[in-house]
Amino acid sequence: MKSLIIGVVLGAIIGFAVSFTFLYSLWLPITTVTLLLSALFGKFVWKTPVAPSLIVATVSLFIYFCVFWLPPELDSRSASSPEEHALAGRSLATRGQIFGDDDRAFKHFLIAAEGDHLSSLLSVGEAYLYGHYSVKSDPSKARRWLKRAAELGSKEALHALSDVYHYPKSKR
């Protein structure tokens, strides 16, 4: 039981510290790893049973899977409207930050943009402008998507269009 308490406390402290620096979705895996390490340490140093730590670590990984991994996959597979594709793109792009799937996210944004989804038009345009989502920077493609977003009333698109026209030629 001592190793379980130490693992949970250390995992929570380290995980939350990391989560406040940017990687919010890693606190559960960090807690899980800390639990497993404390279980091993407890087994060989304090001679305590490892089962409680292993059970909590397994539950922690299951929660992580259900909260951060599964929903984007379900969104991606069931998307049919531009709004649903935009949601799937956002979910995939932000899934666990480290485990984001940029290529698939961009494909969903592209489908949504083709359906005139405003935020997706902006996302696709900025992707082509700045090279987000592993897309090669292409200001001429960016201009097309950003113009359409501006036509639909996006002030952000107007601002981004000014970047297209002032984007240094060395970056093109």
C-alpha positions as MATLAB code, in Angstrom:
seq = 'MKSLIIGVVLGAIIGFAVSFTFLYSLWLPITTVTLLLSALFGKFVWKTPVAPSLIVATVSLFIYFCVFWLPPELDSRSASSPEEHALAGRSLATRGQIFGDDDRAFKHFLIAAEGDHLSSLLSVGEAYLYGHYSVKSDPSKARRWLKRAAELGSKEALHALSDVYHYPKSKR';
ca = [
       0.000    0.000    0.000;
       2.952    2.302    0.678;
       4.137    2.010   -2.944;
       0.621    2.738   -4.206;
       0.356    5.942   -2.175;
       3.839    7.077   -3.155;
       3.172    6.273   -6.817;
      -0.115    8.178   -6.896;
       1.310   11.202   -5.080;
       4.500   11.387   -7.149;
       2.652   10.675  -10.376;
       0.087   13.365   -9.658;
       2.750   15.934   -8.753;
       4.957   15.204  -11.770;
       1.991   14.773  -14.115;
       0.276   17.988  -13.084;
       3.576   19.894  -13.240;
       4.059   18.696  -16.818;
       0.426   19.429  -17.651;
       0.799   23.071  -16.644;
       3.794   23.510  -18.923;
       1.816   22.499  -22.054;
       1.262   18.777  -22.187;
      -2.079   18.659  -20.361;
      -2.970   15.243  -21.674;
       0.068   13.433  -20.320;
      -0.686   13.566  -16.616;
      -2.435   10.178  -16.629;
       0.336    8.308  -18.497;
       2.956    9.953  -16.283;
       0.991    8.892  -13.199;
       0.770    5.367  -14.625;
       4.515    5.128  -15.218;
       5.202    6.502  -11.750;
       2.819    3.951  -10.254;
       4.562    1.111  -12.061;
       8.004    2.319  -10.991;
       6.886    2.741   -7.390;
       5.370   -0.757   -7.462;
       8.704   -2.201   -8.564;
      10.559   -0.110   -5.999;
       8.082   -1.172   -3.307;
       8.422   -4.831   -4.207;
      12.188   -4.886   -3.961;
      12.818   -2.268   -1.251;
       9.784   -2.333    1.057;
       8.671   -5.872    0.170;
       5.105   -4.664   -0.436;
       2.631   -6.238   -2.867;
       2.507   -4.789   -6.382;
      -1.118   -5.679   -7.157;
      -2.704   -2.427   -5.863;
      -0.311   -0.291   -7.920;
      -0.824   -2.421  -11.025;
      -4.601   -2.192  -10.703;
      -4.534    1.605  -10.336;
      -2.043    1.895  -13.225;
      -4.317   -0.198  -15.457;
      -7.351    1.900  -14.545;
      -5.335    5.054  -15.228;
      -4.372    3.859  -18.717;
      -7.956    2.829  -19.431;
      -9.207    6.294  -18.453;
      -6.537    7.890  -20.649;
      -7.598    5.746  -23.588;
     -11.287    6.574  -23.108;
     -10.753   10.316  -22.633;
      -7.951   11.199  -25.050;
      -7.660    8.458  -27.643;
     -11.061    6.970  -28.378;
     -13.247   10.093  -28.941;
     -11.161   11.473  -31.850;
     -11.208    8.073  -33.523;
     -14.979    7.872  -33.193;
     -15.365   11.462  -34.469;
     -13.123   10.670  -37.424;
     -14.955    7.518  -38.448;
     -18.470    8.898  -38.115;
     -17.988   12.351  -39.717;
     -20.354   13.062  -42.583;
     -21.204   16.788  -42.527;
     -18.735   19.702  -42.763;
     -19.307   20.454  -39.062;
     -18.558   16.865  -38.090;
     -15.417   16.830  -40.242;
     -14.287   20.081  -38.593;
     -14.827   18.515  -35.161;
     -12.944   15.382  -36.215;
     -10.064   17.507  -37.517;
      -9.861   19.458  -34.262;
     -10.069   16.279  -32.211;
      -7.325   14.548  -34.183;
      -5.077   17.604  -34.182;
      -5.300   18.096  -30.450;
      -5.493   14.478  -29.329;
      -3.065   14.233  -26.519;
      -0.966   16.919  -28.214;
       1.934   14.527  -28.671;
      -0.243   11.899  -30.308;
      -1.999   14.323  -32.662;
      -2.554   13.040  -36.168;
      -1.796   16.040  -38.395;
      -2.282   14.345  -41.763;
      -5.704   12.963  -40.924;
      -6.700   16.185  -39.175;
      -5.848   18.221  -42.263;
      -7.861   15.876  -44.491;
     -10.914   16.422  -42.295;
     -10.376   20.192  -42.296;
     -10.096   20.087  -46.084;
     -13.379   18.194  -46.436;
     -15.099   20.646  -44.085;
     -13.595   23.628  -45.935;
     -14.901   22.291  -49.233;
     -18.327   22.427  -47.563;
     -17.747   26.123  -46.692;
     -17.237   25.507  -42.963;
     -15.828   28.873  -41.875;
     -13.288   27.862  -39.235;
     -12.079   25.026  -41.463;
     -11.572   27.416  -44.371;
      -9.401   29.467  -42.045;
      -7.552   26.369  -40.765;
      -6.804   25.136  -44.297;
      -5.720   28.594  -45.441;
      -3.422   29.044  -42.461;
      -2.067   25.525  -42.921;
      -1.023   26.407  -46.469;
       0.253   29.807  -45.385;
       2.322   28.767  -42.373;
       2.930   25.082  -43.043;
       0.730   23.713  -40.240;
      -0.434   20.074  -40.130;
       2.639   18.894  -42.044;
       1.417   20.762  -45.133;
       4.005   22.393  -47.360;
       3.679   26.161  -47.318;
       1.984   27.422  -50.477;
       0.778   31.057  -50.344;
      -1.202   30.744  -53.591;
      -3.281   27.882  -52.139;
      -3.554   29.780  -48.858;
      -4.936   32.797  -50.696;
      -7.738   30.726  -52.259;
      -9.004   29.353  -48.933;
      -8.538   32.573  -47.004;
     -10.379   34.604  -49.653;
     -13.354   32.262  -49.387;
     -13.322   32.570  -45.579;
     -13.158   36.357  -45.883;
     -16.103   36.298  -48.291;
     -18.071   34.450  -45.613;
     -17.223   37.170  -43.073;
     -14.096   35.987  -41.248;
     -12.048   38.902  -39.903;
      -9.252   36.460  -39.037;
      -9.096   35.468  -42.696;
      -8.704   39.123  -43.707;
      -5.823   39.429  -41.257;
      -4.233   36.214  -42.563;
      -4.656   37.444  -46.147;
      -2.523   40.434  -45.273;
       0.160   37.927  -44.265;
      -0.159   36.216  -47.657;
       0.624   39.440  -49.450;
       3.417   40.414  -47.041;
       4.902   36.963  -46.646;
       8.641   37.104  -47.415;
       9.543   35.546  -50.762;
      12.316   33.563  -49.068;
       9.648   31.704  -47.082;
       7.588   30.787  -50.160;
];
